[in-house]
Amino acid sequence: MAKEKINQELMEKIVSLCKRRGFVFPGSEIYGGLQGFYDYGPLGVEMKNNLKKLWWNWMTKEHENIVGIDGAIITNPKVWEASGHVKNFVDPLVECKKCHHRFKADDITGDKCSECDGLLTEPKIFNILVPSKLGVVEGEKVDAYLRGEACQTIYLDYKNVLDSTRIKIPFGICQIGKAFRNEVTPGNFLFRQREFEQWDLQWFCRPDEMEKWFEFWKEERMNWYKSIFTNPKNLGFYKHEKLAHYAKKAFDIEYIASPVGKEMEGIHWRGDWDLSRHSEFSGQDLSYADLETNEKFIPNIVETSGGVDRTFLFLMLDAYTEEEERIVLKLKPSLAPYKVAVFPLLKNKPELVAKAKEIYSDLKKEFTVIFDERGNIGKRYYSQDEIGTPFCITVDFDTLKDEAVTVRDRDTMKQERIKIKGLNSYINGKL
């Protein structure tokens, strides 16, 4: 079977699983959908929150001198002039005169449409910032933009962070937030959307220390991704040869086994470009005063900017496993939507159901837990395997005598007999 067909089938299986089990739904589906927009369902929002929490804790608790913000989605429109997005955030597009499909001009060879062989128009420039209007009176509304990338508010709040904290250079400001782009060709499920979520770290340092910190964050971010993926060997670096004028280096962290695009996070050498531009356009002095050396300078920036949704998609692809009789989502337990499933062996035995619900209620105080009494026990196990639940607990008739339950491991399918009073510490130890 051709590799392209295998890749297509894998993506179809992931998309189907996501919808069928409540991870990700098509946006506005009852109205026919809206291309490039998706909703996270009950399982998806749990997993995505777990993912963001891991990132946030790793940034702010496992590193010194990193603080967070939560910036606004709409900013003063001058922000996007200063950042270069109004002028440079554009794509030259061609349109088919017959089917009206649009293509990036750089992706097209010849003058014929690849969809229907119709003739193409001359390239036209499209800005992919999403415009908005502020105000309530028609004719008096002010033009604005939904942010095209989440990092700009970090630069806008850089001085406020300095003034309101005791933080000193080198330091980082991190953020998780929504961004919006009028993507010309949204597609490949969560890989290219018009509304998406980014996590950003902007690391401010002395200009003469950029080399050291760039290499540090490049390796540090790769190590973090390796810690959350089921198969770390599927991750790699891509070195950019074509660089922005302010950049000395740029690397992508890629999921190289992806059947669609591979880019997950960029490690960027931004130098003093951003603070210098915002200082120029705002008229505010954004230099840093080093009280120990009496130096004053514009900090240089190492940026690590990744896609939360893309990471979610790649984690699903990486964890998806087909075995002889079951589908298993071998997610790291810390990412799994549910950590534990609790079953009564038989749903028509009130004493088993009552004991199982008692255990469920107790565990729910500390973990995300699901209670399931549908079908036979084997089907329940396989149902939980498919959504990545690491542990299944079964209450049987012996439980009523010995106050112990059967705990089944998702990956090995091995079962252990564990005392109820020791369940919390057992699960915590495994997690």
C-alpha positions as CSV (number, residue, x, y, z in Angstrom):
1,M,0.0,0.0,0.0
2,A,1.4,3.4,-1.0
3,K,2.6,5.6,1.9
4,E,0.3,8.4,0.9
5,K,-2.7,6.1,1.2
6,I,-1.6,4.8,4.6
7,N,-1.1,8.4,5.8
8,Q,-4.6,9.4,4.5
9,E,-6.2,6.4,6.2
10,L,-4.4,7.2,9.5
11,M,-5.7,10.8,9.4
12,E,-9.2,9.6,8.7
13,K,-9.0,7.2,11.7
14,I,-7.9,10.0,14.0
15,V,-10.6,12.4,12.8
16,S,-13.2,9.7,13.2
17,L,-12.0,8.8,16.7
18,C,-11.9,12.4,17.7
19,K,-15.5,13.0,16.8
20,R,-16.9,9.6,17.8
21,R,-15.4,9.6,21.3
22,G,-15.7,13.4,22.0
23,F,-12.2,14.8,21.5
24,V,-12.8,17.2,18.7
25,F,-16.0,18.3,16.8
26,P,-16.3,20.2,13.5
27,G,-17.2,23.8,14.3
28,S,-20.8,24.9,13.6
29,E,-21.5,21.4,12.2
30,I,-25.3,21.6,12.4
31,Y,-25.1,24.6,9.9
32,G,-22.8,22.7,7.5
33,G,-19.5,23.6,9.4
34,L,-17.0,26.4,8.9
35,Q,-13.7,25.6,7.4
36,G,-10.7,26.0,9.7
37,F,-12.7,26.0,13.0
38,Y,-13.1,23.2,15.5
39,D,-14.6,22.7,19.0
40,Y,-13.0,20.5,21.6
41,G,-15.4,18.0,23.2
42,P,-15.6,16.6,26.7
43,L,-12.5,14.4,26.3
44,G,-10.6,16.9,24.1
45,V,-10.9,19.8,26.5
46,E,-9.7,17.6,29.4
47,M,-6.7,16.5,27.4
48,K,-5.9,20.0,26.0
49,N,-6.1,21.4,29.5
50,N,-3.8,18.7,30.8
51,L,-1.4,19.6,28.0
52,K,-1.5,23.3,28.7
53,K,-1.1,22.8,32.4
54,L,2.0,20.7,31.8
55,W,3.5,23.4,29.7
56,W,2.6,26.2,32.1
57,N,3.9,24.4,35.2
58,W,7.1,23.5,33.3
59,M,7.7,27.1,32.3
60,T,6.8,28.9,35.5
61,K,7.6,26.3,38.2
62,E,10.6,24.4,36.8
63,H,12.5,27.4,35.6
64,E,13.6,30.5,37.4
65,N,12.8,34.0,36.2
66,I,9.8,33.2,34.0
67,V,6.4,34.8,34.7
68,G,3.2,34.6,32.8
69,I,0.6,37.0,31.4
70,D,-2.8,36.7,29.6
71,G,-3.0,39.3,27.0
72,A,-6.0,40.7,25.1
73,I,-7.1,39.3,21.8
74,I,-7.7,42.7,20.3
75,T,-5.0,45.4,20.6
76,N,-4.4,48.9,19.3
77,P,-4.1,48.5,15.5
78,K,-0.8,50.3,15.5
79,V,0.6,47.1,17.1
80,W,0.3,45.3,13.8
81,E,1.9,48.1,11.9
82,A,4.9,48.1,14.3
83,S,5.2,44.3,14.1
84,G,5.2,44.4,10.3
85,H,2.1,42.2,9.9
86,V,0.0,44.9,8.1
87,K,2.8,45.2,5.5
88,N,4.3,41.7,5.4
89,F,1.6,39.3,6.6
90,V,0.5,38.7,3.1
91,D,0.3,35.9,0.5
92,P,0.2,36.3,-3.3
93,L,-2.8,34.2,-4.4
94,V,-4.1,33.1,-7.8
95,E,-7.8,32.1,-8.4
96,C,-9.2,29.7,-10.9
97,K,-11.6,31.5,-13.2
98,K,-13.7,28.3,-13.5
99,C,-14.0,26.8,-10.0
100,H,-12.8,29.8,-8.1
101,H,-10.4,27.8,-5.9
102,R,-7.5,29.8,-4.6
103,F,-3.9,28.7,-4.4
104,K,-0.7,30.3,-3.1
105,A,1.1,31.6,-6.1
106,D,4.4,30.0,-4.9
107,D,2.7,26.5,-5.0
108,I,1.6,26.7,-8.6
109,T,3.5,25.9,-11.8
110,G,1.9,26.8,-15.1
111,D,-1.4,28.7,-15.7
112,K,-3.9,25.8,-15.2
113,C,-5.9,24.9,-12.1
114,S,-4.9,21.6,-10.5
115,E,-8.5,21.0,-9.5
116,C,-10.4,21.5,-12.8
117,D,-7.8,22.6,-15.5
118,G,-9.4,26.1,-15.6
119,L,-7.3,29.2,-16.3
120,L,-5.8,31.1,-13.4
121,T,-5.9,34.8,-12.6
122,E,-2.8,36.9,-12.1
123,P,-1.5,36.8,-8.5
124,K,-3.3,39.1,-6.1
125,I,-2.1,40.1,-2.6
126,F,-4.2,38.9,0.4
127,N,-3.5,40.0,4.0
128,I,-4.2,37.1,6.3
129,L,-4.8,39.2,9.5
130,V,-8.5,38.9,10.5
131,P,-10.0,42.4,10.6
132,S,-12.6,43.5,13.1
133,K,-14.6,46.7,14.0
134,L,-14.9,48.4,17.3
135,G,-17.8,50.7,18.2
136,V,-21.6,50.6,18.1
137,V,-22.5,53.4,15.6
138,E,-22.3,52.5,11.9
139,G,-19.9,54.9,10.1
140,E,-18.0,55.6,13.3
141,K,-16.6,52.2,14.0
142,V,-12.8,51.9,14.3
143,D,-10.8,49.3,12.4
144,A,-8.9,46.7,14.4
145,Y,-7.5,43.2,14.1
146,L,-7.8,40.0,15.9
147,R,-4.3,39.1,16.9
148,G,-2.4,37.2,14.2
149,E,0.0,35.8,16.8
150,A,-0.1,35.6,20.6
151,C,3.4,36.9,21.3
152,Q,2.8,40.6,20.6
153,T,1.0,41.3,23.9
154,I,4.1,40.0,25.7
155,Y,6.2,42.8,24.1
156,L,3.4,45.3,24.9
157,D,3.5,44.3,28.6
158,Y,7.3,43.9,28.9
159,K,7.7,47.3,30.6
160,N,4.7,46.7,32.9
161,V,6.2,43.4,34.0
162,L,9.5,45.0,34.7
163,D,7.9,47.8,36.7
164,S,5.6,45.6,38.7
165,T,7.9,42.8,39.7
166,R,11.5,42.3,40.9
167,I,12.5,40.4,37.8
168,K,15.9,41.0,36.3
169,I,17.5,40.1,33.0
170,P,17.8,37.4,31.8
171,F,14.1,36.6,32.3
172,G,11.1,35.2,30.4
173,I,7.5,36.1,29.9
174,C,5.2,33.3,28.8
175,Q,1.6,33.1,27.6
176,I,-1.0,30.7,26.2
177,G,-3.5,32.4,24.0
178,K,-5.7,32.4,20.9
179,A,-4.6,33.7,17.5
180,F,-6.5,34.2,14.3
181,R,-5.4,34.1,10.6
182,N,-7.4,34.2,7.3
183,E,-5.5,31.1,6.1
184,V,-5.9,30.7,2.4
185,T,-5.9,26.9,2.5
186,P,-7.0,25.8,6.0
187,G,-7.0,22.0,6.3
188,N,-5.4,18.8,7.5
189,F,-7.7,18.8,10.5
190,L,-6.1,20.7,13.5
191,F,-2.9,21.4,11.7
192,R,-3.9,24.6,9.8
193,Q,-6.9,26.4,11.3
194,R,-8.2,30.0,11.2
195,E,-8.6,30.1,15.0
196,F,-5.9,28.3,17.0
197,E,-4.0,28.4,20.2
198,Q,-0.3,29.2,20.8
199,W,2.1,28.9,23.7
200,D,4.9,31.4,23.7
201,L,8.0,32.1,25.7
202,Q,9.8,35.4,25.0
203,W,13.2,35.2,26.7
204,F,14.8,38.6,27.3
205,C,18.6,38.6,27.6
206,R,21.7,40.7,27.0
207,P,22.8,40.9,23.4
208,D,26.1,39.3,24.0
209,E,24.4,36.2,25.6
210,M,22.0,35.5,22.7
211,E,24.1,32.6,21.4
212,K,24.1,30.8,24.8
213,W,20.4,31.3,25.4
214,F,19.3,30.3,21.9
215,E,21.1,27.0,22.2
216,F,19.8,26.5,25.7
217,W,16.1,27.0,24.8
218,K,16.5,25.0,21.6
219,E,17.6,21.9,23.5
220,E,15.3,22.6,26.5
221,R,12.2,22.7,24.4
222,M,13.1,19.6,22.5
223,N,13.7,17.7,25.8
224,W,10.2,18.8,27.0
225,Y,8.5,17.6,23.9
226,K,10.3,14.3,24.1
227,S,9.0,13.9,27.7
228,I,5.4,14.1,26.6
229,F,5.4,12.0,23.4
230,T,4.9,8.3,23.4
231,N,7.6,7.8,20.7
232,P,10.3,10.5,21.2
233,K,12.2,9.2,18.2
234,N,9.5,10.8,16.0
235,L,10.7,14.3,16.9
236,G,13.4,16.2,15.1
237,F,14.8,19.7,14.2
238,Y,14.4,21.5,10.9
239,K,16.9,24.3,10.3
240,H,15.6,27.3,8.4
241,E,17.9,28.5,5.7
242,K,15.7,31.4,4.6
243,L,15.6,33.8,7.5
244,A,13.8,37.0,8.5
245,H,16.1,40.0,8.2
246,Y,16.4,40.3,12.0
247,A,17.1,36.6,12.6
248,K,20.5,34.9,12.8
249,K,19.0,31.5,13.4
250,A,15.6,29.7,13.3
251,F,14.7,26.1,14.0
252,D,11.5,24.2,14.0
253,I,10.7,21.3,16.3
254,E,9.0,18.8,14.0
255,Y,6.9,15.7,14.4
256,I,8.7,14.0,11.5
257,A,6.3,11.0,11.4
258,S,3.3,13.3,10.6
259,P,1.2,12.4,7.6
260,V,0.4,16.1,7.2
261,G,2.6,19.2,8.0
262,K,5.4,18.6,10.5
263,E,6.1,22.0,12.2
264,M,5.1,22.1,15.9
265,E,7.2,24.8,17.4
266,G,9.6,27.5,16.3
267,I,12.8,28.5,18.1
268,H,13.5,32.0,16.8
269,W,16.4,34.5,17.1
270,R,14.4,37.7,17.2
271,G,17.3,40.0,18.4
272,D,16.1,43.5,19.4
273,W,13.6,43.8,16.5
274,D,10.4,43.7,18.4
275,L,11.2,46.0,21.3
276,S,12.9,48.4,19.0
277,R,9.9,48.6,16.6
278,H,7.4,49.0,19.4
279,S,9.6,51.7,21.0
280,E,9.8,53.5,17.7
281,F,6.0,53.3,16.9
282,S,4.8,54.0,20.5
283,G,7.3,56.7,21.4
284,Q,8.0,54.8,24.7
285,D,11.5,53.9,25.9
286,L,11.6,50.1,26.1
287,S,15.3,49.8,26.9
288,Y,16.5,47.9,30.0
289,A,18.5,49.7,32.7
290,D,21.0,47.4,34.4
291,L,21.4,48.9,37.9
292,E,24.4,46.7,38.6
293,T,26.5,47.7,35.6
294,N,24.8,51.1,34.8
295,E,24.2,49.9,31.3
296,K,21.1,50.7,29.2
297,F,20.2,48.6,26.2
298,I,17.4,47.0,24.3
299,P,17.2,43.4,25.3
300,N,17.5,40.7,22.7
301,I,14.8,38.0,22.5
302,V,14.9,34.2,22.0
303,E,11.3,33.1,21.2
304,T,9.9,29.6,21.5
305,S,6.4,29.7,19.9
306,G,4.4,26.5,19.4
307,G,1.0,25.4,18.4
308,V,-1.2,23.9,21.1
309,D,-3.6,22.4,18.6
310,R,-0.9,21.0,16.4
311,T,0.8,19.4,19.4
312,F,-2.6,17.9,20.4
313,L,-2.9,16.4,16.9
314,F,0.6,15.0,16.8
315,L,0.1,13.5,20.3
316,M,-3.0,11.7,19.0
317,L,-1.2,10.5,15.9
318,D,1.8,9.3,17.9
319,A,-0.3,7.5,20.6
320,Y,-2.7,5.8,18.2
321,T,-2.0,2.0,18.2
322,E,-3.9,-0.8,16.5
323,E,-3.5,-4.2,18.1
324,E,-5.2,-7.5,17.2
325,E,-8.5,-7.0,19.0
326,R,-8.4,-3.4,20.2
327,I,-7.4,0.2,19.4
328,V,-5.2,1.8,22.1
329,L,-4.4,5.4,22.6
330,K,-1.1,5.1,24.4
331,L,-1.0,8.7,25.7
332,K,1.3,9.5,28.6
333,P,-0.9,9.2,31.7
334,S,-0.4,12.8,32.6
335,L,-2.1,13.8,29.3
336,A,-5.0,11.2,29.3
337,P,-8.5,12.8,29.6
338,Y,-9.5,10.3,32.3
339,K,-6.9,8.8,34.6
340,V,-9.2,6.0,36.0
341,A,-12.3,4.2,35.0
342,V,-14.4,2.4,37.7
343,F,-16.7,-0.5,36.9
344,P,-19.0,-2.8,38.8
345,L,-18.5,-6.3,37.5
346,L,-22.2,-6.6,36.9
347,K,-24.6,-3.7,36.6
348,N,-27.6,-5.7,37.8
349,K,-26.1,-6.3,41.3
350,P,-27.0,-3.3,43.5
351,E,-24.3,-4.1,46.1
352,L,-21.5,-4.1,43.4
353,V,-22.8,-0.8,41.8
354,A,-23.0,0.9,45.2
355,K,-19.5,-0.1,46.1
356,A,-18.2,1.0,42.7
357,K,-19.9,4.4,43.0
358,E,-18.4,4.8,46.5
359,I,-14.9,4.2,45.1
360,Y,-15.7,6.5,42.1
361,S,-16.8,9.3,44.3
362,D,-13.7,9.0,46.5
363,L,-11.2,8.9,43.6
364,K,-13.0,11.8,41.9
365,K,-11.8,14.2,44.6
366,E,-8.2,13.8,43.3
367,F,-8.4,12.4,39.7
368,T,-10.5,12.7,36.6
369,V,-12.5,9.5,36.8
370,I,-15.3,7.9,34.7
371,F,-17.9,5.4,35.9
372,D,-19.0,2.8,33.4
373,E,-21.5,-0.1,33.7
374,R,-22.5,-0.6,30.1
375,G,-22.0,-3.9,28.3
376,N,-19.7,-6.7,29.4
377,I,-16.4,-6.0,31.2
378,G,-14.3,-6.8,28.1
379,K,-16.0,-4.2,26.0
380,R,-15.7,-1.7,28.8
381,Y,-11.9,-2.3,28.9
382,Y,-11.5,-1.8,25.2
383,S,-13.7,1.3,25.2
384,Q,-11.4,2.9,27.8
385,D,-8.3,1.7,25.9
386,E,-9.5,3.7,22.8
387,I,-9.6,7.0,24.7
388,G,-6.3,6.4,26.5
389,T,-7.5,5.8,30.1
390,P,-4.4,4.3,31.9
391,F,-6.2,2.3,34.6
392,C,-9.5,0.5,35.0
393,I,-10.8,-0.6,38.4
394,T,-13.3,-3.4,38.7
395,V,-15.4,-4.1,41.7
396,D,-16.3,-7.8,42.0
397,F,-17.9,-10.0,44.6
398,D,-14.6,-10.6,46.4
399,T,-14.4,-6.8,46.9
400,L,-17.3,-7.0,49.3
401,K,-15.2,-9.5,51.4
402,D,-11.6,-8.3,51.2
403,E,-12.0,-4.6,50.4
404,A,-9.7,-5.0,47.4
405,V,-10.3,-4.3,43.7
406,T,-8.8,-5.4,40.4
407,V,-6.7,-2.7,38.7
408,R,-6.0,-3.3,35.0
409,D,-3.1,-1.5,33.2
410,R,-4.0,-0.1,29.7
411,D,-0.7,-0.8,27.9
412,T,0.1,-4.3,29.3
413,M,-3.4,-5.4,30.2
414,K,-2.0,-6.9,33.3
415,Q,-4.2,-7.0,36.4
416,E,-3.3,-6.4,40.1
417,R,-5.3,-6.8,43.2
418,I,-5.1,-3.6,45.2
419,K,-6.6,-2.7,48.6
420,I,-9.2,0.1,48.3
421,K,-7.5,2.2,51.0
422,G,-4.3,2.1,49.0
423,L,-5.8,3.1,45.6
424,N,-4.9,6.8,45.7
425,S,-1.3,6.3,46.5
426,Y,-1.1,3.4,44.0
427,I,-2.5,5.6,41.2
428,N,-0.4,8.6,42.1
429,G,2.7,6.4,42.1
430,K,1.9,5.1,38.6
431,L,1.1,8.6,37.3
